[in-house]
Amino acid sequence: MKNLTQQLVEREAAGLYRRRRIVEGPQQPPMVVDGRAVLNFCSNDYLGLANHPKLITALQQGAERYGAGSGAAHLVSGHSRAHHQLEEELAAFTGRPRALLFSTGYMANLGVISALLGPGDAAFEDRLNHASLLDGALLSRARLSRYAHADASALSAQLAASKAQHKMVISDGVFSMDGEIAPLPPLAEAARQHDAWLMIDDAHGFGVLGERGAGTLEHFGVGEEQVPVLMATLGKALGSFGAFVAGSESLIETLINHARPYIYTTAMPAAQAEVSRAALRLLHEEAWRREQLRSSIHYFRNGAAQLGLPMQDSPTAIQPLMVGSASEALRLSEALYQDGLWISAIRPPTVPEGSARLRITLSAAHDQEQIAQLLEALDKHLNRRQSAP
């Protein structure tokens, strides 16, 4: 058996060791983490809904009606009226016939890909796709090909060369570590030309992009015909928990019957489904949150440009500051934490070797004073430190 302790020692020496921090209280910009008061700039709570009073009330009322747990899988006794209503509301919101709830986005991706593809089929994935999408293709035992990042021409050439019985193109809608938006129209056209399905994981676009917050597909004006398989999560912009897949009647019925992570997993608590229903209503009632987030992104990027910070070209709430080495990213993250700013260091294997970064995420709950404090700290730890004699 491998020496696990030695492996961990080596991992720490390489700057790749991962540790958990303990959060006190709800998700919001001011937090207490490991006993220190900090400003949180690493949460995916993009609209600041995770601590919204209406979501808390929905959880309380849901628990009073349905209890604390669901008791079983959806196909046994765990599929409540709240789950069913949420699925119907998500289907209507995305403009699709059906939607299906999963406990997490990771499980949704494993379930969808392994249910729709098998040996003799082919999956074509962007090189920067989330790990869950890659794992889903590996689990399916289909042939996995990875095309150059956001390159529809490279994808088209790979599709043309494939002799697979069934083909599926799979991409993030917004890339979680880079903040870039995938070029959906050319990806959809490449898939159409080569008779392939297109699946989009819109975990980081849903709730944020588009006029109504319907995500990356609404941002580009593409629909079910171009993207027949849509996955999105409820635990990021919606401030809740879980995930869903939306598509045709036959797609959803296929997943109910063949997606193992759906069939063999206890359903999320019905009270949590009520939280997501409330969050979905808030997307309409409090549209100002998306505008506030866009304003904060603009303010931060302008400030970062004036300081000459090495930012990725991202139009979304995800603002990666490129560092390079894992150890330096870790050092900067810790220095900022000591100054009261919590920003995660993202290191391999999450990102390629040599591209470690600080993953700064903005929320509608941040104000300009907090963002100005972030910019001041980044200037201190990058620019002034580098220019010091």
C-alpha positions in Angstrom: 0.0 0.0 0.0 1.2 3.5 -0.8 2.6 5.6 2.0 -0.2 8.1 2.4 1.7 10.3 4.9 4.7 10.7 2.5 2.4 11.6 -0.4 0.8 14.3 1.7 4.2 15.7 2.7 5.2 15.8 -0.9 2.0 17.5 -1.9 2.5 20.2 0.8 6.1 20.8 -0.3 4.8 21.4 -3.9 2.3 24.0 -2.7 -0.7 21.7 -3.6 -2.0 20.8 -0.1 -5.6 21.7 0.4 -7.0 22.7 3.8 -10.5 23.6 4.9 -11.3 26.8 6.7 -14.2 27.1 9.2 -16.8 29.7 8.5 -19.0 31.2 11.2 -22.4 32.5 10.2 -24.1 32.9 6.8 -22.6 33.5 3.4 -22.1 37.2 2.9 -19.2 39.6 2.2 -18.2 40.2 5.9 -17.5 36.9 7.5 -15.6 35.3 10.4 -13.3 32.6 9.0 -11.1 30.5 11.3 -11.7 33.2 13.9 -10.7 36.1 11.8 -13.0 38.8 10.4 -12.6 39.0 6.6 -14.2 40.2 3.4 -15.3 37.2 1.4 -14.2 37.3 -2.3 -14.3 33.6 -3.1 -17.9 32.6 -2.8 -20.2 31.6 -5.8 -23.1 33.4 -4.2 -23.1 35.8 -7.2 -26.5 37.5 -6.5 -26.1 37.6 -2.7 -29.2 35.4 -2.2 -27.7 32.8 0.2 -28.7 34.8 3.3 -31.8 36.4 1.8 -34.7 36.6 4.3 -37.2 35.2 1.8 -35.1 32.1 1.3 -34.6 31.6 5.0 -38.4 31.9 5.5 -39.0 29.4 2.6 -36.7 26.9 4.3 -38.4 27.3 7.7 -41.9 27.0 6.2 -40.8 24.1 4.0 -39.4 22.2 7.0 -42.6 22.8 8.9 -44.6 21.3 6.0 -42.3 18.5 4.8 -40.0 17.9 7.7 -36.2 17.9 7.7 -35.3 15.0 5.3 -36.8 13.5 2.2 -36.5 9.9 3.4 -35.7 8.2 0.1 -34.7 8.5 -3.5 -37.1 10.2 -5.9 -38.2 6.9 -7.4 -39.1 5.5 -4.0 -40.9 7.8 -1.6 -38.7 11.0 -1.8 -40.4 12.9 -4.6 -42.5 15.6 -3.0 -45.0 18.1 -4.3 -42.3 20.8 -3.7 -39.8 18.9 -5.9 -42.3 18.5 -8.6 -43.4 22.1 -8.6 -39.8 23.2 -8.7 -39.1 21.0 -11.7 -42.2 22.5 -13.5 -41.1 26.0 -12.7 -37.5 25.4 -13.9 -38.9 23.9 -17.1 -41.1 27.0 -17.7 -38.2 29.4 -16.8 -35.8 27.7 -19.3 -38.5 27.3 -22.0 -38.2 23.5 -22.1 -40.8 20.8 -21.7 -39.3 19.1 -18.7 -36.7 19.5 -15.9 -35.2 17.0 -13.5 -33.7 17.7 -10.1 -30.3 16.2 -9.0 -28.7 16.5 -5.6 -25.6 18.3 -7.0 -24.2 19.5 -10.3 -21.4 16.9 -10.1 -24.0 14.1 -9.9 -26.1 15.7 -12.7 -23.1 15.7 -15.0 -22.1 12.1 -14.1 -25.7 11.0 -14.6 -26.5 12.7 -17.9 -23.3 11.8 -19.7 -23.2 8.2 -18.5 -26.9 7.7 -19.3 -26.7 9.1 -22.9 -23.3 7.7 -24.0 -21.7 4.3 -23.8 -19.0 2.2 -25.4 -18.8 2.9 -29.2 -20.0 6.5 -28.6 -17.8 9.7 -28.4 -17.7 12.7 -26.1 -16.0 15.9 -27.3 -15.1 18.2 -24.4 -13.4 21.6 -24.1 -9.9 21.3 -22.6 -10.9 23.6 -19.7 -14.2 21.8 -18.8 -15.0 21.2 -15.2 -13.8 17.9 -13.7 -17.4 16.6 -13.3 -17.9 16.8 -17.1 -14.6 14.9 -17.7 -15.5 12.3 -15.1 -18.9 11.8 -16.6 -17.4 11.0 -20.0 -14.9 8.6 -18.4 -17.7 6.9 -16.5 -19.7 6.4 -19.7 -16.8 4.5 -21.3 -17.3 6.5 -24.5 -14.3 7.7 -26.3 -13.2 11.1 -24.9 -11.7 13.7 -27.1 -10.7 17.2 -25.8 -10.7 20.1 -28.3 -8.7 23.3 -28.0 -10.3 25.7 -25.6 -13.3 27.5 -27.1 -12.2 26.5 -30.6 -15.2 25.5 -32.7 -13.0 24.9 -35.7 -10.9 22.4 -33.9 -14.1 20.8 -32.5 -15.6 20.5 -36.0 -12.4 18.7 -37.3 -12.6 16.2 -34.5 -16.3 15.6 -35.1 -15.7 15.1 -38.8 -13.1 12.5 -38.2 -15.2 10.5 -35.7 -17.0 7.3 -36.7 -18.8 7.0 -33.4 -22.4 5.8 -33.4 -23.5 8.7 -31.1 -21.6 12.0 -30.5 -22.0 14.5 -27.8 -20.3 17.9 -27.5 -20.0 19.0 -23.9 -18.9 22.4 -22.6 -19.2 24.7 -19.6 -21.3 27.8 -20.3 -19.1 29.9 -18.1 -15.7 28.4 -17.3 -15.5 28.2 -13.6 -11.8 29.0 -13.2 -11.4 31.5 -16.0 -14.7 33.3 -16.1 -14.9 33.2 -19.9 -18.2 32.6 -21.7 -18.2 29.6 -24.1 -18.9 30.5 -27.8 -22.3 28.7 -27.9 -23.5 29.7 -31.4 -20.4 28.2 -33.3 -20.3 25.2 -31.0 -24.0 24.6 -31.7 -23.4 24.9 -35.5 -20.5 22.4 -35.3 -22.7 20.0 -33.4 -25.6 20.4 -35.9 -23.3 19.9 -38.9 -22.0 16.6 -37.6 -25.2 15.2 -36.1 -24.1 15.5 -32.4 -25.9 16.5 -29.3 -24.7 19.6 -27.5 -24.7 19.7 -23.6 -24.0 22.9 -21.7 -23.2 23.0 -18.0 -24.4 26.5 -17.1 -23.6 26.3 -13.4 -21.9 29.7 -13.4 -24.1 31.4 -15.9 -27.6 30.5 -14.7 -29.2 33.3 -12.7 -26.5 35.8 -13.8 -26.4 36.1 -17.6 -29.2 37.1 -19.9 -32.0 39.6 -19.5 -34.0 37.4 -17.1 -31.0 35.6 -15.6 -31.8 32.5 -17.6 -28.1 32.1 -18.3 -25.6 31.6 -21.1 -28.2 30.4 -23.6 -30.3 33.5 -23.1 -27.2 35.6 -23.3 -26.6 34.2 -26.9 -30.3 33.8 -27.8 -30.0 30.0 -28.4 -32.6 27.5 -27.4 -33.4 23.8 -27.1 -33.0 23.1 -30.8 -29.3 24.1 -30.6 -28.6 23.0 -27.1 -30.8 20.0 -26.3 -29.2 19.2 -23.0 -29.0 22.0 -20.4 -27.6 21.5 -16.9 -27.5 24.2 -14.3 -27.0 24.5 -10.5 -29.1 26.1 -7.8 -26.4 26.6 -5.2 -24.5 29.4 -6.9 -26.4 32.5 -8.1 -29.7 31.2 -6.7 -28.2 30.8 -3.2 -29.8 27.5 -2.6 -28.6 23.9 -3.2 -28.8 21.2 -5.9 -29.0 21.1 -9.7 -31.3 20.3 -12.6 -31.2 19.1 -16.2 -33.8 20.6 -18.6 -34.8 19.3 -22.0 -37.3 17.2 -23.9 -39.8 14.8 -22.5 -37.8 11.9 -23.9 -34.5 13.2 -22.4 -35.9 13.5 -18.9 -37.7 10.2 -19.0 -34.4 8.6 -20.2 -32.6 10.1 -17.3 -35.2 9.0 -14.8 -34.8 5.5 -16.0 -31.0 5.3 -16.7 -29.1 8.0 -14.8 -27.6 6.1 -11.8 -26.8 9.2 -9.7 -30.5 10.1 -9.9 -31.9 6.6 -9.3 -29.7 5.6 -6.4 -29.5 8.8 -4.4 -31.7 10.2 -1.7 -33.6 13.2 -2.9 -32.7 16.6 -1.6 -34.9 17.7 1.3 -38.3 19.1 0.1 -37.7 22.2 2.3 -34.6 22.9 0.1 -36.7 22.7 -3.0 -38.9 25.4 -1.5 -35.9 27.6 -1.1 -35.0 27.2 -4.8 -38.6 28.0 -5.7 -38.3 31.2 -3.7 -35.0 32.1 -5.3 -36.4 31.6 -8.8 -39.1 34.1 -7.9 -36.5 36.6 -6.7 -34.7 36.4 -10.1 -37.7 38.2 -11.4 -38.6 40.4 -8.4 -35.1 41.6 -7.7 -33.6 42.0 -11.2 -31.5 44.9 -9.8 -29.1 42.4 -8.3 -27.9 41.4 -11.8 -27.4 45.1 -12.6 -25.5 45.6 -9.4 -23.3 42.7 -10.1 -22.5 44.0 -13.6 -21.7 47.4 -12.1 -19.3 45.8 -9.6 -17.6 43.8 -12.3 -17.1 47.0 -14.3 -15.8 48.9 -11.3 -13.3 46.2 -10.3 -12.0 45.6 -13.8 -11.4 49.3 -14.4 -9.6 49.6 -11.1 -7.5 46.5 -11.8 -6.6 47.8 -15.3 -5.4 51.1 -13.8 -3.2 49.2 -11.4 -1.8 46.9 -14.1 -2.9 43.7 -12.4 -2.5 40.5 -14.4 -6.2 39.7 -14.8 -7.8 37.3 -17.2 -10.2 38.8 -19.8 -13.4 37.8 -18.0 -16.8 39.6 -18.3 -18.3 37.6 -15.5 -18.3 37.6 -11.7 -15.3 35.2 -11.9 -12.1 37.4 -12.0 -8.9 35.3 -12.1 -5.7 37.0 -11.2 -2.9 35.0 -12.8 0.1 34.2 -10.6 1.8 31.2 -12.2 3.4 29.1 -9.5 1.3 27.2 -6.9 3.5 28.3 -4.0 3.2 32.0 -4.9 -0.5 31.8 -5.3 -0.7 30.2 -1.9 1.5 32.8 -0.4 -0.5 35.7 -1.8 -3.8 34.1 -0.7 -2.4 33.8 2.9 -1.0 37.4 2.9 -4.4 38.7 1.8 -6.2 36.6 4.4 -3.9 38.2 7.1 -5.1 41.6 5.8 -8.7 40.6 6.1 -9.5 39.4 2.5 -10.5 35.8 1.8 -9.5 34.8 -1.8 -8.8 31.1 -2.7 -5.6 30.1 -4.4 -6.5 27.8 -7.3 -3.7 25.4 -8.1 -3.1 22.2 -10.2 -4.8 19.9 -10.9 -7.8 22.2 -10.9 -5.9 24.4 -13.4 -3.0 23.4 -15.7 0.6 23.5 -14.4 2.0 27.0 -14.4 -1.4 28.7 -14.3 -2.1 28.9 -10.6 -4.2 31.9 -9.8 -6.3 33.8 -7.2 -9.9 33.2 -8.1 -11.6 36.5 -7.2 -15.4 36.3 -7.3 -17.7 39.3 -7.0 -21.3 39.4 -5.7 -24.2 41.8 -5.9 -23.8 42.0 -2.1 -20.4 43.7 -2.4 -20.3 47.5 -2.3 -17.8 49.8 -3.9 -16.0 50.5 -0.7 -15.3 46.7 -0.2 -14.1 46.4 -3.8 -11.9 49.4 -3.3 -10.4 47.7 -0.2 -9.7 44.6 -2.4 -8.0 46.7 -5.0 -5.9 48.4 -2.4 -4.7 45.1 -1.0 -3.9 43.6 -4.4 -1.9 46.7 -5.2 0.0 46.4 -1.9 0.8 42.7 -2.3 1.6 42.6 -6.0 2.7 46.0 -7.3 4.3 47.6 -4.2 6.0 44.5 -3.1 7.5 43.9 -6.5 8.7 47.5 -6.8 10.3 47.6 -3.3 14.1 47.8 -3.2 
